[in-house]
Amino acid sequence: MPYLELRLQCTEADQPRYAHALEDVGALAVTMLDADADTSDEQAILEPGVGETPLWQSVVLTALFDDGADALALLAALDAFDAGLDWSRASFRKVEDQDWERAWMDQYVPLQFGRRTWIVPWDAPLPEGADAPEAAVVRLDPGLAFGSGTHPTTSLCLQWLDALADAGTLAGATVLDYGCGSGILALAALKLGAARAVGVDNDPQALLASTDNAQRNGLGDALAVFLPADAPQDTYPVVVANILASALDALAETLAGRVAVGGRIALSGILDGQEEELLRRYRPWFDQLAVTREGDWVRIDGVRRAV
């Protein structure tokens, strides 16, 4: 099917804010090109590697939206999300469907997070280390823009889960992955020793991707997925939410209510500079709030107290 494509040139320094805004208003995928290089398909980076950001001084951002998206409405939403950004130079066009997922997967390589967590393409051989008995390997074919582990926001959560496993916190636990996308975090938790995982996402396609990836990893019976309105109102010893800062703010009371007393939470999808407001927002419910950075992104984690 065709897509609506938004194209915009910006500085490398402003790129994270533009990309964050595009993702917030529903971009299916955001790509980056060196504005000073030949704009052939070979120059595209569909998602930077762990800890990597483009070094180019000028970047061309391209975002894909559903064909039915209204360009003027998108511009209004983008301006409302961050009025400090200049969207006047954005251009739109209709583009025919290409095999974006397969082109991205051709660049996707096995990655390690923490001591023993590995994310490996579903059809790739296990690299050295991932074949160790204690390795927690998630085989992933994430589909378009649902999360692969390569983005710092996901990397930060995977490292956190790996550390919880080392501390014995995940053993036999039920984990809530709020904003589950591909299911990568829920599946990693299960591979690291959790007994059960619940995934919640407002995109039905993400729930399908999570279910498919769970079955691919032999974990179909251990993962249950729900739309937010249908999610069980339970409490969990471990909750991870890799969504946007604006959603973390709006859902603070909901997420806090899902964490059992003494339970752990990790919040990701936060740009550097957005953490102070979120720390204030979550402090009424959580102790030991800590901030961890990777590139331009931040993770907040803490321990639920009785209130």
Backbone bond lengths (Angstrom), bond angles and torsions (degrees), N, CA, C in turn:
res aa  C-N    CA-C-N  psi(-1)  N-CA   C-N-CA  omega(-1)  CA-C   N-CA-C  phi
1 M - - - 1.463 - - 1.521 108.87 -
2 P 1.343 118.21 156.16 1.465 120.30 178.47 1.524 111.32 -77.76
3 Y 1.329 115.10 163.97 1.453 122.45 177.88 1.521 109.36 -128.55
4 L 1.335 115.70 160.96 1.458 121.77 167.67 1.525 106.78 -94.59
5 E 1.335 115.75 124.15 1.458 120.65 -177.78 1.526 110.24 -108.51
6 L 1.320 116.40 129.06 1.469 122.75 172.11 1.523 107.65 -103.54
7 R 1.327 115.95 134.96 1.467 120.85 -179.11 1.530 108.48 -130.41
8 L 1.328 116.32 133.99 1.467 120.89 -175.09 1.515 109.53 -152.78
9 Q 1.335 117.04 137.09 1.462 121.66 174.75 1.522 109.52 -98.15
10 C 1.340 116.67 137.83 1.459 121.11 -179.78 1.519 109.35 -148.98
11 T 1.309 116.63 173.27 1.460 120.75 176.66 1.524 109.83 -80.12
12 E 1.329 116.06 158.35 1.464 120.65 177.88 1.524 111.03 -60.60
13 A 1.348 116.49 -35.50 1.466 119.98 -178.56 1.518 111.76 -66.26
14 D 1.337 117.19 -34.55 1.466 121.11 -177.71 1.525 112.98 -88.15
15 Q 1.341 117.45 -10.80 1.456 120.72 -173.97 1.533 113.90 -54.05
16 P 1.363 119.30 -45.14 1.478 117.49 -178.76 1.525 113.01 -60.58
17 R 1.339 117.75 -37.55 1.474 119.64 -179.76 1.526 110.59 -67.53
18 Y 1.337 116.84 -42.90 1.462 119.23 178.26 1.532 110.86 -62.95
19 A 1.331 116.59 -46.73 1.468 119.75 -179.09 1.524 111.04 -62.31
20 H 1.338 116.45 -40.14 1.466 120.98 179.31 1.523 110.58 -61.54
21 A 1.342 116.53 -43.75 1.462 120.60 179.54 1.522 110.86 -64.21
22 L 1.323 117.45 -42.02 1.465 120.87 -179.89 1.527 111.07 -62.93
23 E 1.328 116.42 -42.51 1.454 119.92 177.96 1.522 111.15 -65.34
24 D 1.329 116.85 -36.36 1.458 121.15 -178.08 1.522 112.06 -64.39
25 V 1.336 117.29 -33.83 1.467 119.83 -178.46 1.526 112.19 -93.61
26 G 1.342 117.60 10.08 1.452 119.32 168.98 1.509 117.40 105.11
27 A 1.347 118.38 19.91 1.466 119.35 177.32 1.527 110.26 -60.09
28 L 1.311 116.88 133.93 1.463 121.55 178.66 1.520 111.20 -75.59
29 A 1.321 116.62 -29.94 1.458 122.04 177.87 1.523 108.13 -160.32
30 V 1.318 116.02 146.65 1.463 122.16 176.62 1.521 107.87 -126.63
31 T 1.343 116.72 123.54 1.454 121.03 179.13 1.519 109.47 -113.22
32 M 1.344 115.55 161.13 1.461 121.61 -179.99 1.508 110.35 -129.33
33 L 1.341 116.50 140.47 1.449 123.01 176.99 1.514 109.34 -130.95
34 D 1.322 116.02 150.20 1.458 121.09 170.82 1.519 107.58 -71.89
35 A 1.331 117.39 115.63 1.456 121.27 -176.14 1.521 112.24 -64.70
36 D 1.337 117.55 -23.25 1.459 120.84 -176.84 1.524 112.57 -95.61
37 A 1.346 116.47 -0.61 1.460 119.77 -179.36 1.514 109.82 -104.28
38 D 1.304 114.85 173.21 1.448 120.56 173.73 1.521 109.25 -61.25
39 T 1.318 117.26 129.45 1.471 121.01 -175.00 1.524 111.77 -88.03
40 S 1.287 116.50 45.86 1.466 120.28 175.67 1.519 109.37 -80.09
41 D 1.317 115.77 162.34 1.454 119.87 -178.57 1.521 111.46 -58.68
42 E 1.367 117.09 -28.49 1.451 120.03 -176.72 1.520 112.90 -66.77
43 Q 1.333 117.82 -16.41 1.454 120.53 -178.89 1.523 112.98 -85.08
44 A 1.328 117.47 -8.68 1.465 119.84 -171.86 1.525 111.88 -70.66
45 I 1.313 115.35 143.23 1.463 122.25 167.78 1.517 105.63 -118.61
46 L 1.328 117.15 110.73 1.458 120.12 -177.13 1.514 112.07 -75.16
47 E 1.348 117.38 -29.61 1.455 120.78 174.32 1.521 106.40 -161.58
48 P 1.348 119.49 126.33 1.462 119.86 -177.88 1.517 111.21 -63.95
49 G 1.334 115.76 155.00 1.446 121.21 175.72 1.509 111.32 -70.45
50 V 1.342 116.17 172.33 1.454 121.60 -177.15 1.522 109.91 -57.98
51 G 1.317 116.32 124.92 1.448 121.40 177.50 1.511 114.30 75.84
52 E 1.344 117.83 2.67 1.454 120.27 -177.42 1.517 111.07 -100.46
53 T 1.330 115.96 142.50 1.454 122.32 169.18 1.522 107.10 -135.41
54 P 1.341 119.27 150.98 1.456 120.10 179.73 1.526 110.24 -59.18
55 L 1.331 116.18 141.93 1.456 121.24 179.85 1.522 111.78 -94.88
56 W 1.329 116.04 -0.67 1.448 119.62 -177.44 1.528 110.54 -69.96
57 Q 1.325 116.59 145.73 1.457 120.20 178.73 1.523 111.38 -75.41
58 S 1.317 116.26 -29.49 1.458 121.02 -179.89 1.522 109.03 -127.15
59 V 1.324 115.97 130.83 1.469 122.33 -172.58 1.516 109.64 -123.79
60 V 1.320 116.10 138.56 1.459 121.10 170.11 1.525 107.93 -100.76
61 L 1.323 116.05 119.37 1.461 122.07 177.16 1.527 109.05 -97.11
62 T 1.317 115.49 135.47 1.456 121.33 174.73 1.518 108.07 -126.54
63 A 1.321 116.64 127.85 1.462 121.31 -179.53 1.522 109.27 -123.04
64 L 1.325 115.62 138.34 1.463 121.76 177.50 1.516 110.34 -103.12
65 F 1.328 115.65 133.75 1.462 122.34 175.67 1.531 108.81 -125.91
66 D 1.328 115.53 162.38 1.460 119.97 174.64 1.524 110.30 -54.59
67 D 1.307 115.56 147.16 1.463 121.35 -177.17 1.526 112.04 -57.13
68 G 1.333 117.05 -31.53 1.452 120.10 -177.66 1.515 115.21 -82.16
69 A 1.334 117.90 0.46 1.467 120.81 -178.12 1.522 110.73 -66.45
70 D 1.328 115.48 143.61 1.467 122.64 179.31 1.522 108.87 -92.55
71 A 1.343 117.00 119.99 1.464 120.89 -175.73 1.521 112.11 -61.48
72 L 1.314 117.59 -43.54 1.468 120.23 -178.64 1.530 110.87 -66.81
73 A 1.330 116.53 -39.35 1.464 119.56 177.77 1.523 110.43 -65.32
74 L 1.330 117.04 -37.80 1.462 120.37 177.52 1.524 111.08 -62.96
75 L 1.322 116.66 -44.35 1.465 119.77 179.49 1.528 110.86 -62.03
76 A 1.325 117.32 -39.80 1.464 120.76 178.54 1.525 110.50 -64.42
77 A 1.330 116.47 -41.77 1.467 120.19 179.50 1.524 110.98 -66.96
78 L 1.321 117.37 -39.47 1.461 121.39 179.09 1.515 111.07 -65.08
79 D 1.328 116.04 -41.91 1.465 119.54 178.96 1.522 111.04 -66.42
80 A 1.325 116.84 -36.24 1.469 120.28 178.53 1.523 110.75 -69.08
81 F 1.331 117.08 -33.39 1.467 120.52 -179.70 1.519 111.18 -67.53
82 D 1.337 117.36 -42.09 1.470 121.04 -179.88 1.515 107.90 -149.42
83 A 1.329 115.79 93.95 1.457 121.33 -176.03 1.525 112.29 -67.91
84 G 1.322 117.99 -13.86 1.454 121.04 -179.97 1.517 113.98 -79.74
85 L 1.328 117.30 -8.37 1.458 121.13 179.62 1.519 110.36 -94.60
86 D 1.334 116.09 148.46 1.461 122.05 -178.19 1.525 109.35 -99.90
87 W 1.319 116.66 108.04 1.452 121.61 179.75 1.527 112.23 -99.39
88 S 1.323 117.91 5.34 1.469 120.54 -175.18 1.526 112.25 -66.87
89 R 1.344 117.05 -22.18 1.472 120.28 -178.17 1.531 112.01 -92.81
90 A 1.305 117.62 3.65 1.464 120.20 -179.66 1.527 110.26 -71.03
91 S 1.317 115.86 138.99 1.462 121.33 175.92 1.521 109.15 -120.02
92 F 1.330 115.11 152.21 1.460 120.84 -179.02 1.524 110.14 -124.27
93 R 1.327 115.22 150.26 1.469 120.94 171.61 1.522 108.18 -157.94
94 K 1.321 115.48 158.67 1.455 121.46 173.40 1.533 108.43 -88.21
95 V 1.319 117.32 134.31 1.466 121.05 178.05 1.518 108.39 -126.75
96 E 1.317 115.28 146.25 1.457 120.40 179.14 1.528 109.80 -77.59
97 D 1.313 114.84 156.82 1.454 121.18 -179.50 1.527 110.21 -60.86
98 Q 1.312 115.54 134.56 1.457 122.46 171.18 1.527 107.24 -124.66
99 D 1.317 116.97 167.33 1.458 119.56 -178.72 1.521 109.33 -83.77
100 W 1.378 115.02 67.19 1.467 120.65 -176.86 1.528 110.76 -58.62
101 E 1.319 116.73 -42.99 1.464 120.44 -177.48 1.519 111.35 -60.68
102 R 1.338 117.20 -48.00 1.457 119.80 -176.70 1.526 111.25 -68.80
103 A 1.359 117.83 -36.44 1.462 120.25 177.70 1.517 110.09 -62.82
104 W 1.339 116.44 -40.35 1.462 120.20 178.24 1.515 111.05 -67.15
105 M 1.340 117.28 -42.69 1.450 120.22 -177.48 1.528 112.11 -64.44
106 D 1.358 116.74 -26.87 1.456 119.36 177.19 1.522 111.32 -63.14
107 Q 1.362 117.61 -24.01 1.456 121.92 -179.73 1.534 112.30 -97.15
108 Y 1.310 117.30 -2.22 1.450 122.06 -171.76 1.526 110.10 -87.88
109 V 1.311 118.09 124.58 1.465 122.75 -176.69 1.520 108.81 -121.59
110 P 1.347 118.36 160.26 1.468 120.35 177.51 1.527 111.37 -59.49
111 L 1.325 115.35 141.60 1.468 121.16 -178.16 1.525 109.46 -133.76
112 Q 1.331 115.68 144.63 1.460 121.82 179.01 1.519 109.37 -110.59
113 F 1.341 115.62 141.08 1.457 122.34 179.39 1.521 108.16 -131.47
114 G 1.328 116.56 123.41 1.440 119.29 -177.42 1.516 110.55 68.92
115 R 1.323 116.07 -150.21 1.465 120.77 -173.28 1.521 112.98 -81.16
116 R 1.366 117.13 -37.14 1.469 116.39 -171.32 1.520 115.41 -142.61
117 T 1.328 118.05 8.75 1.465 120.46 179.44 1.525 110.12 -90.88
118 W 1.325 115.71 128.35 1.459 122.29 179.77 1.526 109.89 -127.08
119 I 1.331 116.01 137.90 1.465 122.46 170.25 1.527 105.95 -113.23
120 V 1.329 115.33 120.66 1.460 120.70 -171.67 1.534 108.81 -129.33
121 P 1.347 118.25 133.77 1.470 119.58 173.98 1.518 110.77 -53.34
122 W 1.315 115.68 141.64 1.462 120.25 -169.59 1.521 113.35 -59.50
123 D 1.346 118.09 -27.39 1.461 119.82 -176.63 1.525 112.63 -109.59
124 A 1.345 118.07 14.20 1.459 120.95 -177.80 1.523 110.70 -97.10
125 P 1.335 117.90 149.68 1.463 119.75 175.16 1.525 110.63 -68.59
126 L 1.320 116.67 153.37 1.455 120.77 178.47 1.523 109.99 -70.72
127 P 1.342 117.15 130.41 1.457 119.23 176.05 1.525 110.70 -76.91
128 E 1.313 116.71 168.20 1.454 121.00 176.61 1.523 109.77 -58.57
129 G 1.290 118.25 131.96 1.461 123.58 -177.01 1.508 111.85 102.85
130 A 1.324 116.39 -39.73 1.466 119.74 178.86 1.514 111.90 -76.88
131 D 1.334 116.69 -12.58 1.459 120.14 178.72 1.530 112.23 -94.44
132 A 1.351 116.81 5.78 1.463 120.49 178.50 1.529 109.73 -72.33
133 P 1.335 117.82 149.95 1.472 120.62 -177.95 1.527 113.66 -57.38
134 E 1.339 117.40 -34.68 1.462 119.90 -177.28 1.525 113.71 -86.72
135 A 1.338 117.92 -2.61 1.460 120.80 -178.11 1.524 110.91 -67.49
136 A 1.322 115.89 139.74 1.465 122.77 175.61 1.526 107.12 -106.66
137 V 1.322 116.27 101.89 1.460 121.75 -171.87 1.523 110.12 -107.07
138 V 1.333 115.91 123.90 1.461 121.90 173.33 1.519 107.47 -106.62
139 R 1.314 116.37 121.16 1.458 122.06 174.32 1.520 108.27 -87.55
140 L 1.330 116.16 126.77 1.461 118.28 -169.95 1.514 111.77 -133.28
141 D 1.328 114.49 133.89 1.458 123.25 166.88 1.518 104.57 -129.21
142 P 1.344 118.08 83.40 1.454 120.69 -162.02 1.505 116.23 -72.25
143 G 1.346 118.22 -19.30 1.442 117.17 -174.19 1.512 110.45 78.90
144 L 1.299 116.97 -174.02 1.452 122.03 -171.14 1.524 111.64 -74.49
145 A 1.334 116.04 114.89 1.464 123.13 165.75 1.517 115.04 63.06
146 F 1.331 118.31 27.61 1.453 119.83 -179.34 1.526 114.26 -102.24
147 G 1.322 118.13 -5.67 1.456 118.94 176.37 1.509 112.92 114.19
148 S 1.327 115.38 124.61 1.455 121.21 -173.28 1.512 113.30 -125.38
149 G 1.316 117.70 -10.43 1.445 121.17 -173.74 1.508 113.04 99.31
150 T 1.344 117.22 -17.29 1.451 118.86 -176.14 1.520 112.84 -76.09
151 H 1.317 118.42 -24.34 1.461 119.67 -178.68 1.526 109.90 -78.41
152 P 1.356 118.27 142.55 1.464 120.29 -178.64 1.524 114.08 -54.94
153 T 1.319 118.55 -33.07 1.461 119.49 -179.08 1.527 111.14 -62.65
154 T 1.335 116.13 -40.92 1.461 120.72 178.05 1.521 110.67 -74.38
155 S 1.318 116.57 -41.24 1.462 121.09 177.77 1.524 111.44 -55.87
156 L 1.322 117.20 -44.27 1.466 121.41 179.74 1.530 111.12 -60.22
157 C 1.331 116.81 -39.90 1.469 120.02 179.84 1.523 111.68 -71.27
158 L 1.322 117.20 -39.51 1.458 120.08 178.70 1.524 111.45 -64.21
159 Q 1.329 116.44 -40.51 1.464 119.57 176.58 1.525 111.01 -62.60
160 W 1.326 116.87 -38.82 1.462 121.61 179.59 1.531 110.40 -65.12
161 L 1.329 116.82 -45.31 1.460 120.30 178.67 1.525 110.74 -62.90
162 D 1.316 117.50 -40.41 1.447 120.99 178.72 1.529 110.99 -60.78
163 A 1.335 116.70 -41.28 1.468 120.84 178.45 1.522 111.08 -67.56
164 L 1.332 118.16 -37.42 1.466 120.55 176.58 1.520 110.87 -62.81
165 A 1.327 115.85 -39.22 1.466 118.96 178.52 1.518 110.99 -63.45
166 D 1.326 117.03 -41.52 1.458 120.60 178.34 1.531 111.43 -62.20
167 A 1.352 115.62 -31.70 1.460 119.91 179.61 1.521 112.73 -83.67
168 G 1.329 117.37 -4.37 1.464 121.30 179.51 1.512 114.18 85.17
169 T 1.338 117.67 5.54 1.470 121.15 -175.17 1.516 112.70 -71.62
170 L 1.322 117.91 -30.30 1.462 120.09 -175.15 1.527 113.23 -84.41
171 A 1.297 117.98 -18.32 1.465 121.23 -173.33 1.524 111.67 -56.49
172 G 1.336 116.59 114.69 1.458 122.05 178.14 1.511 115.59 73.46
173 A 1.334 118.37 5.59 1.468 121.91 -174.78 1.527 111.31 -84.06
174 T 1.338 115.10 161.96 1.459 121.97 168.58 1.519 107.49 -104.07
175 V 1.335 116.80 130.05 1.455 123.04 -173.64 1.527 109.73 -114.21
176 L 1.319 116.64 136.65 1.461 122.08 173.98 1.526 108.92 -102.76
177 D 1.332 116.36 122.77 1.460 123.39 175.45 1.520 107.13 -109.27
178 Y 1.346 115.80 101.81 1.470 120.29 -174.81 1.528 108.34 -95.63
179 G 1.338 115.26 117.41 1.456 120.75 -170.64 1.516 108.54 86.68
180 C 1.336 115.75 54.31 1.470 120.25 -164.58 1.516 113.75 -73.09
181 G 1.343 119.35 -23.66 1.456 120.42 177.82 1.513 111.92 57.90
182 S 1.341 117.12 -115.04 1.465 122.27 179.43 1.512 112.46 -78.46
183 G 1.342 117.40 -9.82 1.456 121.63 -174.88 1.512 113.07 86.53
184 I 1.322 116.97 7.81 1.462 121.44 -173.06 1.519 112.87 -57.10
185 L 1.343 118.12 -41.82 1.465 119.93 -177.05 1.522 111.09 -73.84
186 A 1.309 116.83 -42.01 1.468 119.74 177.36 1.520 110.58 -61.50
187 L 1.319 117.58 -42.91 1.459 120.92 -178.81 1.526 111.26 -68.62
188 A 1.326 116.87 -38.92 1.462 119.13 176.29 1.526 110.68 -61.67
189 A 1.347 116.71 -42.24 1.465 120.13 178.71 1.521 110.92 -60.26
190 L 1.328 116.61 -41.82 1.457 120.21 178.92 1.529 111.29 -64.99
191 K 1.304 116.57 -43.62 1.465 120.03 178.16 1.528 111.45 -64.03
192 L 1.343 116.77 -27.06 1.463 121.72 -179.00 1.529 112.89 -87.67
193 G 1.321 117.51 2.12 1.455 119.43 173.72 1.511 116.70 123.18
194 A 1.334 119.23 -6.95 1.460 120.20 176.42 1.530 109.30 -64.82
195 A 1.326 116.00 147.33 1.463 120.57 -178.33 1.520 111.85 -84.39
196 R 1.332 116.10 -30.45 1.463 120.38 -174.28 1.512 108.52 -154.36
197 A 1.325 117.37 152.48 1.462 121.70 177.40 1.516 109.04 -138.51
198 V 1.320 114.64 147.08 1.459 123.19 175.53 1.518 107.73 -119.94
199 G 1.323 116.92 125.66 1.463 121.73 177.15 1.511 110.40 -109.00
200 V 1.329 116.13 136.02 1.460 122.01 178.80 1.529 108.27 -126.57
201 D 1.319 116.70 132.61 1.462 120.79 176.44 1.518 108.41 -154.67
202 N 1.338 115.89 147.66 1.472 119.05 179.96 1.516 112.28 -87.30
203 D 1.325 118.33 0.09 1.462 122.37 178.49 1.526 109.51 -106.95
204 P 1.322 118.19 113.91 1.469 119.66 179.85 1.528 112.94 -57.30
205 Q 1.339 117.42 -31.05 1.462 119.55 178.50 1.530 111.13 -66.34
206 A 1.335 116.51 -34.05 1.467 119.61 176.63 1.526 110.31 -65.51
207 L 1.320 117.22 -38.46 1.461 120.24 178.75 1.526 110.62 -64.66
208 L 1.334 116.66 -37.97 1.458 120.14 176.33 1.527 110.91 -65.50
209 A 1.351 115.97 -41.76 1.462 119.79 179.07 1.529 110.59 -63.62
210 S 1.336 116.75 -42.08 1.460 120.58 179.11 1.527 111.15 -62.71
211 T 1.313 115.98 -44.63 1.460 120.38 -179.91 1.525 111.05 -63.25
212 D 1.326 116.94 -43.47 1.455 121.30 179.44 1.529 110.56 -62.77
213 N 1.322 117.42 -44.35 1.462 120.64 179.30 1.524 111.91 -66.66
214 A 1.338 117.04 -35.24 1.471 119.71 176.63 1.523 110.80 -63.34
215 Q 1.317 116.83 -44.12 1.455 120.35 178.94 1.520 110.91 -65.18
216 R 1.322 116.74 -38.71 1.470 121.08 179.55 1.528 110.85 -61.46
217 N 1.341 115.76 -31.49 1.460 120.96 -178.40 1.526 113.16 -95.73
218 G 1.331 116.82 8.92 1.455 120.18 179.86 1.512 113.17 70.27
219 L 1.349 117.02 26.18 1.459 121.60 -176.21 1.527 112.09 -120.73
220 G 1.317 116.09 20.52 1.465 119.70 -176.22 1.517 113.62 -58.10
221 D 1.328 117.75 -33.60 1.463 120.74 -178.84 1.525 112.94 -81.47
222 A 1.343 117.37 -12.60 1.466 120.43 -175.10 1.523 112.89 -99.15
223 L 1.341 118.02 -10.64 1.462 121.67 -178.34 1.520 110.07 -117.93
224 A 1.333 115.69 127.10 1.465 122.30 172.94 1.522 108.29 -115.24
225 V 1.319 117.58 136.80 1.466 120.85 -177.05 1.528 110.05 -121.97
226 F 1.338 114.16 147.92 1.461 120.24 -175.02 1.529 110.70 -146.33
227 L 1.321 115.78 150.16 1.456 120.98 161.69 1.523 107.87 -71.62
228 P 1.328 118.88 154.62 1.470 119.91 -176.66 1.528 113.89 -53.57
229 A 1.317 118.03 -40.78 1.463 120.52 -177.23 1.520 112.28 -67.22
230 D 1.340 116.76 -22.66 1.456 120.76 -176.40 1.525 113.14 -101.73
231 A 1.321 117.86 -3.26 1.467 121.45 -173.74 1.525 110.73 -69.14
232 P 1.324 117.39 142.11 1.471 120.19 177.81 1.523 111.08 -64.53
233 Q 1.304 116.28 146.07 1.465 122.39 -178.81 1.524 110.54 -91.09
234 D 1.308 117.21 47.52 1.451 122.44 -178.31 1.529 110.68 -90.73
235 T 1.326 115.87 171.11 1.455 120.90 170.09 1.524 108.62 -111.13
236 Y 1.342 115.49 152.90 1.456 121.08 -172.11 1.524 109.78 -133.93
237 P 1.332 117.15 148.10 1.457 119.48 177.36 1.526 113.13 -74.21
238 V 1.337 117.03 -19.09 1.458 121.81 179.88 1.528 108.42 -139.21
239 V 1.320 115.86 125.48 1.467 121.99 177.51 1.519 108.08 -130.40
240 V 1.319 116.58 133.47 1.463 121.69 175.28 1.525 107.90 -129.64
241 A 1.328 115.92 134.94 1.463 121.57 -178.95 1.525 108.34 -133.32
242 N 1.304 116.32 102.86 1.458 122.06 178.37 1.524 107.32 -104.93
243 I 1.327 115.17 82.07 1.458 121.75 -178.80 1.530 107.12 -132.01
244 L 1.305 118.89 -159.04 1.453 120.85 -178.40 1.521 111.23 -92.21
245 A 1.329 115.98 156.05 1.463 120.34 -178.36 1.523 111.49 -57.73
246 S 1.319 117.02 -39.21 1.468 119.96 -179.70 1.526 110.67 -62.83
247 A 1.339 116.73 -38.63 1.464 120.26 178.47 1.522 111.02 -72.42
248 L 1.326 117.49 -37.45 1.468 120.55 176.60 1.525 110.57 -61.66
249 D 1.302 116.75 -37.12 1.467 121.33 177.34 1.526 110.04 -65.86
250 A 1.333 115.97 -50.40 1.465 119.94 -176.74 1.527 112.21 -65.98
251 L 1.327 117.17 -30.37 1.470 121.31 -174.84 1.523 113.49 -99.51
252 A 1.328 117.37 11.98 1.473 119.97 -174.10 1.524 112.29 -54.74
253 E 1.301 117.92 -48.80 1.466 120.33 -177.97 1.531 110.94 -65.70
254 T 1.334 116.40 -40.06 1.461 120.55 178.65 1.518 111.29 -63.02
255 L 1.329 116.44 -48.22 1.464 120.07 -178.21 1.524 111.22 -66.49
256 A 1.326 116.74 -41.42 1.461 119.41 177.99 1.526 110.65 -60.44
257 G 1.328 116.26 -36.42 1.449 120.31 179.51 1.512 114.52 -70.88
258 R 1.323 117.75 -14.17 1.462 121.90 179.61 1.528 112.28 -91.89
259 V 1.344 117.71 -8.18 1.467 120.93 -177.36 1.529 109.24 -97.58
260 A 1.308 117.09 125.52 1.464 121.49 177.20 1.524 109.73 -67.28
261 V 1.326 115.82 151.96 1.465 120.13 176.74 1.529 108.98 -56.63
262 G 1.316 115.68 129.89 1.452 120.79 -175.83 1.518 113.70 84.56
263 G 1.344 116.52 -5.47 1.457 121.18 -179.60 1.517 112.18 -78.12
264 R 1.306 115.33 168.92 1.467 122.98 -175.73 1.518 110.48 -110.12
265 I 1.346 115.19 145.13 1.457 120.59 175.06 1.514 109.21 -132.69
266 A 1.343 116.18 145.01 1.454 122.44 171.33 1.522 108.29 -127.81
267 L 1.319 115.97 131.45 1.461 123.23 -179.99 1.521 107.84 -117.41
268 S 1.340 116.65 127.02 1.454 120.29 -179.67 1.528 109.03 -138.22
269 G 1.350 115.27 176.45 1.456 120.38 -171.58 1.509 110.86 91.41
270 I 1.325 117.05 21.90 1.468 123.73 -172.65 1.526 109.25 -109.14
271 L 1.312 116.83 123.85 1.460 120.59 175.33 1.523 110.25 -76.03
272 D 1.319 115.69 146.06 1.462 120.83 175.56 1.529 109.14 -53.92
273 G 1.316 116.68 127.36 1.465 121.96 -176.18 1.514 113.05 106.60
274 Q 1.338 117.25 -18.35 1.464 121.20 179.03 1.528 112.15 -93.68
275 E 1.330 116.79 -5.75 1.459 118.83 -170.16 1.522 113.84 -74.12
276 E 1.326 118.38 -30.62 1.465 119.67 -175.13 1.519 111.62 -62.88
277 E 1.318 116.53 -43.85 1.462 119.67 179.26 1.526 110.89 -64.50
278 L 1.325 116.82 -39.07 1.461 119.56 179.45 1.521 111.43 -71.18
279 L 1.313 118.38 -34.49 1.468 120.38 174.84 1.527 110.31 -60.68
280 R 1.321 116.53 -43.34 1.474 120.06 177.12 1.529 110.45 -63.97
281 R 1.319 115.73 -38.10 1.461 120.46 -176.29 1.535 111.36 -66.40
282 Y 1.335 117.72 -38.47 1.454 121.48 -174.40 1.522 113.68 -95.54
283 R 1.319 117.57 -9.75 1.461 120.21 -176.96 1.532 113.90 -61.05
284 P 1.338 121.12 -31.64 1.481 119.43 178.54 1.531 113.83 -60.10
285 W 1.335 117.98 -20.87 1.472 120.41 -176.08 1.530 114.02 -113.32
286 F 1.344 117.49 -18.29 1.463 119.17 -168.79 1.524 112.99 -127.37
287 D 1.318 114.86 141.78 1.465 123.05 172.06 1.522 108.95 -104.58
288 Q 1.334 114.65 172.01 1.470 122.02 175.28 1.525 111.96 53.48
289 L 1.337 116.78 36.20 1.456 119.84 178.66 1.525 109.71 -67.03
290 A 1.323 115.62 127.58 1.464 121.09 -177.23 1.526 109.01 -130.43
291 V 1.319 115.52 150.19 1.463 122.84 -179.20 1.524 108.75 -116.16
292 T 1.326 116.19 129.68 1.463 122.84 176.33 1.527 107.84 -125.18
293 R 1.328 116.20 135.45 1.459 121.08 -176.53 1.522 111.76 -114.59
294 E 1.324 114.98 146.35 1.454 122.21 169.68 1.523 107.23 -142.62
295 G 1.318 116.43 110.76 1.458 119.91 -174.88 1.514 110.23 62.53
296 D 1.335 116.38 -129.02 1.467 122.09 -179.38 1.525 112.57 -90.34
297 W 1.333 117.69 9.48 1.457 120.90 -171.97 1.518 111.48 -118.27
298 V 1.338 115.21 158.01 1.459 122.35 -171.19 1.525 109.44 -133.70
299 R 1.326 115.30 143.13 1.468 121.77 168.08 1.521 108.15 -117.18
300 I 1.323 115.87 137.89 1.473 122.42 172.10 1.523 107.30 -113.40
301 D 1.327 117.43 132.30 1.459 119.01 173.52 1.520 109.87 -135.80
302 G 1.309 116.22 156.44 1.456 120.87 -177.19 1.513 111.90 -165.18
303 V 1.343 115.01 -178.79 1.465 123.17 -175.82 1.531 108.47 -120.37
304 R 1.329 116.00 130.18 1.472 121.61 -177.67 1.528 110.13 -72.39
305 R 1.322 115.63 130.88 1.444 119.76 176.37 1.531 109.49 -109.68
306 A 1.310 115.72 162.86 1.455 120.80 175.73 1.508 108.85 -74.23
307 V 1.327 117.69 127.93 1.479 121.47 179.58 1.518 109.19 -130.59
